Amino acid sequence: MRAVAAVPSSLAHDLDGVVKTLRTAPAGRLRVRLLGPFHSRADAGRALARILAIAAQGIEDADQPAMPGWREPPVLADLAVGDQVRVLAHDFLAVLPSAASVVWTPSGRVPRAELVRDVVSSVAEVAGFL
């Protein structure tokens, strides 16, 4: 039996904030060009969606002997990105409490705490661009 992993108290709240911003932003605001690592706010949301999808898959496939073939989330229209992040955030938060102590990432196996730290950091980074 796996130990239940603690979900950082602010993570769900921070994800909700990102989702709310993405879901309520007008198309022009989502599309406007940004300076930095993301071309637009919609692209920032897409990057977070990908991070959440990979994190959830890495947890789900933690018991596999070899690195999984990573499933990429589809590229959706700008106005759908908020809903996509909402679904993938839900999926990640649902599997996190039962995560193994070591999980898969695209760079190999890492401790669960490192994966969570990376997700928290990514959420904060994306939130800063919204």
Stockholm file with secondary structure:
# STOCKHOLM 1.0

chainA/1-130         MRAVAAVPSSLAHDLDGVVKTLRTAPAGRLRVRLLGPFHSRADAGRALARILAIAAQGIEDADQPAMPGWREPPVLADLAVGDQVRVLAHDFLAVLPSAASVVWTPSGRVPRAELVRDVVSSVAEVAGFL
#=GR chainA/1-130 SS CCCCCCCCHHHHHHHHHHHHHHHHSCHHHHHSBCSSSCSBHHHHHHHHHHHHHHHHHHHHTTTCSSCCCCCCCCCCCGGGHHHHHHHHHHHHHHHGGGCCSEEEETTEEEEHHHHHHHHHHHHHHHHHHC
#=GC SS_cons         CCCCCCCCHHHHHHHHHHHHHHHHSCHHHHHSBCSSSCSBHHHHHHHHHHHHHHHHHHHHTTTCSSCCCCCCCCCCCGGGHHHHHHHHHHHHHHHGGGCCSEEEETTEEEEHHHHHHHHHHHHHHHHHHC
//
